[in-house]
Amino acid sequence: MTRSLRSTALLAALLAVLPVHAALADTALTTVSERSGFLKTGRYDEVIALCDAFAKRYPDAVRCADFGTTPEGRPMKVLVVSKAGAFTPDAAQAQGLPVTLIQGGIHAGEIDGKDAGFLALRQVLDDEAAPGALDKQVLLFVPVFNVDGHERFARWNRPNQRGPEEMGWRTTAQNYNLNRDYTKADSPEMQAMLRLVNAWDPLSYIDLHVTDGAQFEHDVSIQVEPVHGGDDDLRKAGTALRDGVIERLAAQGSLPLPFYPSFVQSDDPASGFEDGVAPPRFSHGYFQLRNRIGMLVETHSWRDYPHRVQVTRNTIVAVLDLVARDGKAWRQQALAADARAAKLAGTPVTLDYKATEKARTVEFRGYAYTRTPSEVSGALMTRYDERTPQIWKVPLRDEIVPGLIVAAPKAGYWVPVAYAAQVAAKLDQHGVSYRKVAAAQAHATVEAFRAEKTSFAAQSVEGHQRLSVTGTWNPETQDLRAGALFVPIAQPKARLVMALLEPQAPDALLAWGEFNNNFERKEYMEDYVAEDVARQMLKEPKVKAAFEQRLRDDAEFAKSPHARLEFFARRHSSWDTRYQLYPVLRTDRAPR
């Protein structure tokens, strides 16, 4: 089938899901995309107009609100939708209604969610799809999260994506990738989103994307957590939502996947796929730490825009219908997970996950391909033949196990006063509970983490120089000045607390470079001074014996002048006892 014929067929498939009178619908409630036959997408002024138009047309069911302002001064719009009259967080909580937050345009070149969302919203409000769904939940619809990126509008912003004719840009005006920003929350946009999330506490957070990469027949992937990670019992709800959406999409003719279809080895289909649990810089890795459900929806960029909008619309309708049916029960499971999280003190908690080497062979709907050297780059390149569908039998590693397990502190974390303001700002962004302790804590018994090895990233990531450390928590006595923060582990967001404050967690504040200064050596002896100091210290029998033992046992140490001098520097009274000390402490006892 040629590309033009395929576009015609996909457009016909999309129009088939619309009611007969859709062509006569008030244009105030239709998008540029719908009116163009799903070949174009509108600019952000259309979102502003539609937000107001929906609220005017459905005054008993829709409210239009701003929840933030972008760095370039644009309003961030959310439609609050409910036929139960629950237009505030308090009203939703009073009625025990689950809240579903559906977000488009976090990567504004991947804009299917905006156009599909407005289409689905109109149909659901008119009970033409998922009838009655809005009686049993509150929908928060954010058509475009990355608003400034949306307005960086041009053709070919995503050259490996078929439509729309023009589109926005992946990153924000400040060049942040918002789907790397959930834990560090650098951007004003993410800080606004977290305020919205903290206020409404959505049960499910649906993040609408378009994946790219290889060419194949599968048109959408649905990934949800908790499924492999997070609270054990809440995984049942996450799995039910994922499987329910996949079942409905398959029944509508899609070819959905439950994993992200990215090859283990770039550009090599034979290498197969690896499933996993995303770290919390990503949306669907973040929300399971709050004991809520995160879903990543990825339509496939090589499908034409009409098809992608259709599949995204179908996904939204399926989510709303399933939450209407089971959301109250899932909400109770989420609240039970909150209660369990508040009792994690002293127990092992998984902070990162990995796939094992165990693989099974799956049949994957791809196309015939060749791998030959490129006359342009000289590299081995894969070329696909879309005229020839082919079943690939490839390995899938989908046995997921804990990668990093850390015992939760028995009481919580101390943040010394010098870092209190810095850390409190981050905790506030995430709605984490803490308190400032007015009285000094003299000779407090704590656990301290001193790094044995540090590794600074060679280049910046999202404006940060990331840091990884190895080491252990060990008992120490520390004096804590008045104004230090105490962060209790006994709270519903205990997993999120650990994800932020455990130094070896993949997206901890430390990992994003928030404390790099503490791992830079600032005081030292000149080598000629250190040589004289070392000779004096060797007169002490215990020091001499330890040095000679180290020379015999450690060949690398023996041949390193720097390591040999540092052996003595670390034993000298001038050694900086705060060097390599992580400036957050753990405690077994809460302060009074």
C-alpha positions in Angstrom: 0.0 0.0 0.0 1.4 3.4 -0.9 1.8 6.1 1.7 -1.1 8.2 0.2 -3.5 5.2 0.2 -2.5 4.3 3.7 -3.2 7.8 4.8 -6.7 7.7 3.2 -7.4 4.3 4.9 -6.3 5.6 8.3 -8.4 8.7 7.9 -11.4 6.7 7.1 -10.8 4.5 10.1 -10.7 7.6 12.4 -13.8 9.1 10.9 -15.6 5.8 11.5 -15.3 6.3 15.2 -17.0 9.7 15.1 -20.8 10.0 15.4 -22.7 10.6 12.2 -23.4 14.2 13.0 -19.7 15.0 14.0 -19.2 16.9 10.7 -22.0 19.2 11.9 -20.6 19.8 15.4 -20.1 23.3 16.5 -16.7 24.4 15.2 -16.1 26.1 18.5 -15.6 22.6 20.0 -13.6 21.1 17.1 -9.9 21.4 16.5 -7.9 22.6 13.5 -6.8 18.9 13.4 -10.3 17.6 13.1 -11.4 20.1 10.5 -8.3 19.4 8.4 -8.9 15.6 8.4 -6.3 15.1 11.1 -3.4 16.4 8.9 -2.7 19.5 10.9 -2.6 20.7 14.5 -3.4 24.1 15.8 -1.4 26.7 17.7 -1.7 27.3 21.4 -4.3 30.1 21.1 -6.6 27.3 20.0 -6.2 25.5 23.3 -7.0 28.7 25.2 -10.2 29.2 23.0 -11.3 25.6 23.3 -10.8 25.6 27.1 -13.2 28.5 27.4 -15.6 27.1 24.7 -15.9 23.8 26.5 -16.6 25.5 29.8 -19.3 27.7 28.1 -20.9 24.8 26.3 -20.9 22.5 29.4 -21.3 24.8 32.4 -22.5 22.0 34.6 -19.5 19.7 33.8 -16.4 21.8 32.8 -14.3 24.4 34.3 -11.3 26.1 32.6 -8.4 27.1 34.7 -4.8 28.3 34.7 -2.5 26.2 36.8 0.8 28.0 36.0 2.6 30.4 33.7 5.5 29.4 31.4 8.9 31.2 31.3 7.7 33.0 28.2 4.6 34.2 29.9 2.0 31.8 28.5 -0.9 30.4 30.6 -0.9 26.7 31.4 -4.4 25.5 30.9 -6.3 22.6 32.6 -9.9 21.6 32.0 -11.5 20.2 35.2 -14.3 17.9 34.1 -16.9 16.2 36.2 -20.7 15.5 35.9 -20.7 15.0 39.7 -20.2 18.7 40.4 -16.7 18.0 41.9 -14.8 21.0 40.7 -12.4 21.3 43.6 -10.0 18.9 45.3 -12.1 19.0 48.5 -15.3 18.2 46.6 -13.7 15.3 44.8 -12.3 13.9 48.1 -15.7 14.4 49.9 -17.4 12.3 47.3 -14.6 9.7 47.2 -14.1 10.2 43.5 -11.0 9.0 41.7 -9.2 11.8 39.8 -7.7 11.0 36.4 -5.1 13.5 35.0 -4.5 13.2 31.3 -1.6 15.2 29.9 -0.7 15.9 26.3 2.3 17.7 24.8 5.0 17.1 27.5 7.1 16.7 24.3 5.3 19.3 22.2 6.4 17.8 18.9 4.5 14.6 20.0 1.1 16.4 20.0 -1.4 13.5 19.4 -2.7 13.8 22.9 -3.9 17.4 22.5 -6.0 16.7 19.4 -7.2 13.3 20.5 -8.0 14.6 24.0 -10.3 17.3 22.8 -12.1 14.9 20.5 -12.5 12.3 23.2 -13.6 14.9 25.7 -16.4 16.1 23.5 -17.6 12.6 22.8 -17.5 11.6 26.5 -19.3 14.7 27.6 -22.0 13.9 25.1 -22.1 10.3 26.2 -21.2 9.2 22.7 -18.2 7.4 24.2 -17.8 5.9 27.7 -21.3 6.9 28.7 -21.6 7.9 32.3 -17.8 7.8 32.9 -17.7 11.5 34.1 -20.4 10.8 36.7 -17.9 8.6 38.6 -14.6 10.5 38.4 -13.0 13.9 37.9 -11.0 14.3 34.7 -8.1 16.9 34.7 -7.1 17.4 31.0 -3.9 19.3 30.3 -3.9 19.6 26.5 -0.3 20.9 26.3 2.2 20.7 29.2 5.2 22.1 27.4 3.5 25.2 26.1 6.5 27.3 25.1 7.9 24.3 23.2 4.5 23.9 21.5 4.9 27.4 20.1 8.4 26.7 18.6 6.3 25.6 15.7 7.7 24.4 12.3 7.7 21.6 9.8 10.1 18.7 10.3 10.7 19.4 14.0 10.5 15.6 14.2 11.8 14.3 10.9 11.1 10.7 11.8 7.4 11.3 12.5 4.6 11.2 9.9 2.5 14.2 10.6 1.1 16.6 11.5 2.3 19.1 8.9 3.8 21.4 11.5 4.4 20.7 15.2 6.2 22.0 18.3 9.5 21.2 19.9 10.6 18.6 22.4 12.0 20.8 25.1 10.9 24.0 26.9 12.0 27.6 26.3 14.7 27.0 28.9 15.7 23.7 27.1 14.4 21.4 29.8 13.1 18.0 28.8 10.1 17.9 31.1 10.0 14.1 31.1 13.3 14.1 32.9 12.2 16.6 35.5 9.7 14.9 37.8 12.0 14.5 40.8 14.5 17.3 40.3 11.6 19.7 39.3 13.9 22.4 37.9 11.5 23.9 35.5 8.6 26.3 36.3 6.4 24.1 34.3 7.1 21.0 36.4 6.8 23.0 39.6 3.3 24.1 38.4 2.4 20.5 37.5 3.4 19.3 40.9 1.3 21.9 42.6 -1.6 20.7 40.5 -0.8 17.1 41.5 -0.4 17.9 45.2 -3.8 19.7 45.2 -5.8 17.1 43.4 -3.9 13.9 44.2 -4.8 12.0 41.0 -5.3 8.3 41.2 -3.9 7.9 37.7 -1.7 10.1 35.6 -1.8 9.4 31.9 1.2 10.8 29.9 0.6 10.9 26.1 3.7 10.6 23.8 4.8 9.4 20.4 7.8 7.1 20.3 10.3 6.9 17.4 13.1 4.6 16.4 12.6 1.5 14.3 9.9 0.8 11.8 7.4 -1.9 12.7 3.7 -2.6 12.6 2.8 -2.2 16.3 1.1 1.2 16.7 1.1 1.8 20.5 2.8 0.8 23.7 1.1 1.0 27.1 3.4 1.0 30.2 2.1 1.3 33.7 3.6 1.4 37.1 3.1 0.0 39.7 3.2 -3.3 37.8 6.8 -4.4 38.3 7.7 -1.9 41.1 6.2 0.0 43.9 3.6 -1.3 46.4 3.0 -5.0 46.0 -0.7 -4.9 46.4 -1.2 -1.8 44.3 0.4 -3.6 41.4 -2.9 -5.4 40.9 -4.6 -2.1 40.1 -1.8 -1.0 37.8 -1.9 -4.3 36.0 -5.6 -4.2 35.7 -5.6 -0.7 34.1 -2.7 -1.6 31.7 -4.3 -4.9 30.6 -7.7 -3.4 30.3 -6.5 -0.7 28.0 -4.5 -3.1 25.9 -7.4 -5.5 25.6 -9.7 -2.7 24.4 -7.2 -1.3 22.0 -6.6 -4.8 20.5 -10.3 -5.3 20.0 -10.4 -2.0 18.1 -7.7 -3.2 15.6 -4.5 -1.8 17.3 -1.4 -3.8 17.9 -0.6 -2.7 21.5 2.6 -3.6 23.4 3.1 -3.7 27.2 6.7 -2.6 27.0 8.7 0.2 25.3 9.9 -1.1 21.9 13.4 0.2 22.0 16.1 -2.3 20.9 18.7 -3.5 23.4 21.3 -2.6 20.9 20.5 0.6 19.0 19.4 0.0 15.4 19.6 -3.8 15.6 16.2 -5.6 15.6 17.9 -9.0 16.3 19.0 -7.7 19.7 15.4 -7.7 20.9 13.9 -5.8 23.8 14.3 -5.3 27.5 11.4 -4.3 29.9 12.0 -2.4 33.1 10.8 0.1 35.7 11.6 3.7 34.7 13.4 5.8 37.3 11.4 8.7 38.7 12.7 11.4 36.5 10.0 10.0 34.1 6.3 10.3 34.8 5.4 6.6 35.0 8.4 6.0 37.3 7.5 8.9 39.5 3.9 8.3 40.4 4.3 4.8 41.8 6.5 6.4 44.5 3.4 8.4 45.5 1.4 5.1 45.6 -0.5 6.2 42.5 -0.8 4.8 39.0 1.3 6.3 36.1 0.7 5.3 32.5 3.0 6.1 29.6 1.2 6.0 26.2 3.5 5.9 23.2 1.9 5.8 19.7 4.3 5.0 16.9 5.8 7.8 14.9 5.9 6.0 11.6 2.1 5.7 11.7 0.3 8.6 10.0 -1.2 11.3 12.2 -4.9 10.3 11.6 -4.1 6.8 12.9 -2.1 8.0 15.8 -4.9 10.4 16.9 -7.4 7.6 16.6 -5.4 5.3 18.8 -4.7 8.0 21.4 -8.4 8.8 21.4 -9.3 5.2 21.9 -6.8 5.0 24.8 -8.2 8.0 26.5 -11.8 6.6 26.3 -10.6 3.2 27.5 -8.9 4.8 30.5 -11.9 6.9 31.4 -14.3 3.9 31.1 -12.1 1.6 33.2 -11.6 4.2 35.9 -15.3 4.8 36.0 -15.9 1.1 36.5 -13.1 0.3 38.9 -11.6 3.6 40.0 -13.3 3.7 43.4 -11.9 0.3 44.3 -8.5 1.3 43.0 -8.6 4.5 45.0 -9.1 2.5 48.2 -6.2 0.3 47.2 -4.1 3.4 46.8 -5.1 4.7 50.2 -4.3 1.4 51.7 -0.8 1.6 50.0 -0.4 5.0 51.7 -1.0 3.4 55.0 1.5 0.6 54.3 4.1 3.1 53.1 3.8 5.0 56.4 4.9 1.7 58.1 8.0 1.1 56.1 10.4 2.2 58.9 13.3 -0.3 59.2 12.2 -2.5 56.3 13.9 -3.1 53.0 12.7 -0.8 50.2 13.6 -1.2 46.5 14.9 2.0 45.0 15.8 0.7 41.5 15.0 -2.2 39.3 16.7 -4.2 36.5 15.9 -6.9 34.0 17.6 -10.2 34.5 19.5 -12.0 31.7 16.6 -14.4 31.4 14.9 -14.0 28.0 12.0 -15.5 26.2 11.4 -15.4 22.4 8.5 -13.3 21.2 6.9 -12.8 17.9 7.1 -9.2 17.0 5.3 -7.6 14.0 8.1 -5.9 12.0 9.1 -5.5 8.4 11.7 -7.1 6.3 15.1 -5.4 6.7 18.7 -5.4 5.7 21.8 -4.3 7.6 24.5 -2.9 5.3 27.2 -0.3 5.6 26.0 3.2 4.9 27.6 5.1 2.0 27.0 8.3 4.0 28.2 7.6 7.5 30.1 4.3 6.9 28.3 2.8 9.8 26.2 -0.4 9.7 22.6 0.8 9.1 19.2 -0.9 9.1 16.9 -0.3 6.2 13.3 -1.4 6.4 10.9 -2.5 3.6 7.4 -1.4 4.6 6.0 -3.3 1.6 7.0 -6.6 3.3 5.6 -7.3 6.8 7.6 -9.8 8.7 7.4 -11.6 12.0 10.6 -11.1 14.0 11.3 -13.8 16.5 13.5 -11.9 19.0 14.4 -12.1 22.7 12.5 -10.1 25.3 14.0 -9.8 28.8 11.0 -9.0 31.0 11.9 -10.7 34.3 12.2 -7.6 36.5 14.0 -7.8 39.9 15.2 -5.3 42.5 18.5 -3.6 41.5 19.0 -1.5 44.7 17.5 -2.3 48.0 18.0 -0.1 51.1 16.5 -0.5 54.5 14.4 2.5 55.4 15.5 4.5 58.5 13.7 3.6 61.6 12.6 7.2 62.3 13.6 9.4 59.4 16.2 11.8 58.1 18.0 14.9 59.5 18.9 17.8 57.2 21.4 20.1 58.9 20.5 23.7 59.1 23.1 24.7 56.5 21.1 22.7 53.9 17.6 23.1 55.4 16.3 25.8 53.0 17.7 24.1 49.9 16.2 20.7 50.8 12.9 22.1 52.2 12.2 23.8 48.8 12.4 20.4 47.1 10.3 18.6 49.7 7.7 21.3 49.4 7.5 20.8 45.6 6.7 17.2 46.1 4.3 17.6 49.1 6.6 15.7 51.4 6.0 16.3 55.1 8.8 17.5 57.4 9.3 19.8 60.3 11.9 22.3 61.4 13.3 21.5 64.8 13.7 24.6 67.0 16.1 23.1 69.6 19.7 22.1 68.9 20.4 18.4 69.1 23.8 18.0 70.9 25.6 14.7 70.4 22.8 13.2 68.4 23.2 9.5 67.6 22.7 9.3 63.8 23.8 7.3 60.8 26.1 9.1 58.4 27.0 8.2 54.8 30.6 8.8 53.8 31.4 8.1 50.2 34.1 5.6 49.5 34.1 6.3 45.8 32.7 9.2 43.8 32.1 9.5 40.0 31.2 12.8 38.5 29.6 12.7 35.0 31.8 13.8 32.2 29.1 16.1 30.7 26.1 17.9 32.0 22.6 16.4 31.9 19.6 18.8 32.1 22.0 21.5 33.3 23.4 19.3 36.1 26.7 17.4 36.6 25.4 14.1 37.9 27.2 12.3 40.6 27.2 8.6 41.7 28.7 7.4 44.9 29.4 4.2 46.7 29.5 3.9 50.5 27.5 2.8 53.5 25.6 4.2 56.4 27.4 4.0 59.7 26.7 5.1 63.3 28.1 8.5 64.3 27.5 11.3 66.7 26.7 14.7 65.3 25.8 18.1 66.7 22.8 19.5 64.9 22.0 23.2 65.2 18.6 24.6 65.8 16.6 24.9 62.6 17.6 21.5 61.2 14.8 19.6 59.4 13.4 16.3 60.5 11.9 14.3 57.6 9.8 11.4 59.1 9.7 8.1 57.2 6.3 7.5 58.7 4.3 9.2 56.0 2.4 8.1 52.8 5.2 9.4 50.6 7.9 7.3 52.3 9.1 5.8 49.0 9.4 9.2 47.5 11.3 10.5 50.5 13.8 7.7 50.1 14.0 8.3 46.3 15.0 11.9 47.0 17.2 11.5 50.1 19.0 8.1 49.7 22.3 9.0 48.2 22.5 6.0 45.9 18.9 6.2 44.5 19.0 6.8 40.7 17.3 10.2 40.8 18.1 11.4 44.3 19.0 15.0 45.0 22.6 13.9 45.3 22.5 12.0 42.0 21.4 15.3 40.3 24.4 17.1 41.7 22.6 19.1 44.4 25.5 18.3 46.9 28.5 18.2 44.6 30.3 20.8 46.7 30.5 18.3 49.6 32.5 15.9 47.5 35.1 18.3 46.3 38.3 18.5 48.4 39.0 22.1 49.4 41.8 21.8 52.0 45.1 20.0 51.4 48.8 20.0 52.1 51.4 20.7 49.4 53.3 17.5 48.6 56.6 18.7 50.1 54.7 19.4 53.4 52.9 16.1 53.3 56.3 14.3 52.8 57.6 15.8 56.0 54.4 15.2 57.9 54.4 11.5 56.8 58.0 11.0 58.0 57.0 12.4 61.4 53.9 10.2 61.5 55.9 7.1 60.6 57.6 7.4 64.0 54.4 6.1 65.5 54.5 2.3 65.5 50.8 1.8 64.7 50.9 4.1 61.8 54.1 2.6 60.5 52.7 -0.9 60.8 49.5 0.0 59.0 51.4 1.7 56.2 53.7 -1.2 55.6 50.7 -3.6 55.7 48.9 -1.6 53.0 52.0 -1.5 50.8 52.2 -5.3 51.0 48.5 -5.9 50.4 47.6 -3.3 47.8 49.7 -3.1 44.7 47.8 -0.2 43.2 48.3 1.8 46.5 52.0 0.9 46.5 52.6 2.4 43.1 50.5 5.6 43.6 52.4 8.6 45.2 49.0 10.4 45.6 47.4 7.5 47.5 50.5 7.0 49.7 50.5 10.6 50.8 46.8 10.7 51.3 47.2 7.7 53.7 48.9 10.0 56.1 46.8 13.1 55.3 43.7 11.2 56.4 45.3 10.5 59.7 46.4 14.0 60.3 44.5 16.5 62.5 44.1 18.8 59.5 42.0 16.3 57.6 38.6 17.7 56.7 36.2 15.3 58.5 33.3 16.7 56.3 35.0 15.7 53.0 32.9 13.0 51.3 30.2 13.3 54.0 26.7 13.3 52.5 25.0 16.2 54.3 21.8 14.3 55.1 21.7 12.0 58.1 19.5 9.1 59.2 18.1 8.5 62.7 16.4 5.8 64.6 14.7 8.2 66.9 12.4 11.1 66.1 13.1 14.4 68.0 10.6 15.6 70.5 
